Amino acid sequence: MSTLTSARIFAPVGTAGKLFAFGIDVFRGLFRRPFQLREFLQQAWFIASVTIIPTALVAIPFGAVIALQVGGLIKQFGAQSFTGSASVLAIVREAGPIATSLLIAGAGGSAIAADLGARKIREELDAMMVLGIDPIQRLVVPRVLAAMLVAVFLNGLVSVVGVMGGYFFNVVLQNGTPGAYIASFTALAQLPDLYQGMVKALVFGLIAGIVASYKGMNAGGGPKGVGDAVNESVVITFLLLFVANFVMSAVYMQLVPPKTG
């Protein structure tokens, strides 16, 4: 096996190691002072402004599809009274965090990668290091925390809008009973399900922020390199989010027993 072939095979392993090391540096930067509060607030507002409307619009079809599919399936078993509970369970556990993560990675993460990538090719990051300023503590930490904060709030927005959309489509299109839909919320769902959705959103925001920052700070090759870094950050984030979602769901299923109707 040639040296070039070996390098290509083990390149993803090296990238994963560098990304993990970068995440550790970000974690260490959380405890360094001074904390960049102004940068954090600006980034949180920016990420929220570019994601809140698309997230709300995405949540409506998410809730509608879940209500239609779950309602039709449950109707075959003659358990229409559990439609609301099953829809809420699916939205809070899976649809809400997934929709939030996709928007955070696609809109917020790409913006973070583009901003840091532009600073990289303009040599602003090198200038900061020459001046003794840590770019991770100054730029990356506020962006990662902002992505985590916005992800949690957007998850709540998706859950509310998704449940409302599911209610509308179940009552209007499937001739469901409004009272039964609302009354069955607690039949299968429980409070830990809500906590799980929030924790998922928090972790997804962390992953999106770290991956986007890493790819942006390691961009090279001029404007084309920045564009490639943005694309790579979105793809890698999507892959990691689905893996993390599977692992967290599997662990939750083992730790928290399901509620029976």
Secondary structure, DSSP 8 states (H G I E B T S, - for coil): --HHHHHHHHHHHHHHHHHHHHHHHHHHHTT-SS--HHHHHHHHHHHHHHHHHHHHHHHHHHHHHHHHHHHHHHHHTT-GGGHHHHHHHHIIIIIHHHHHHHHIIIIIIHHHHHHHHHHHHTTHHHHHHHTT--HIIIIIHHHHHHHHHHHHHHHHHHHHHHHHHHHHHHHHHS---HHHHHHTHHHH--HHHHHHHHHHHHHHHHHHHHHHHHHHHT--STHHHHHHHHHHHHHHHHHHHHHHHHHHHHHHHHHS-----
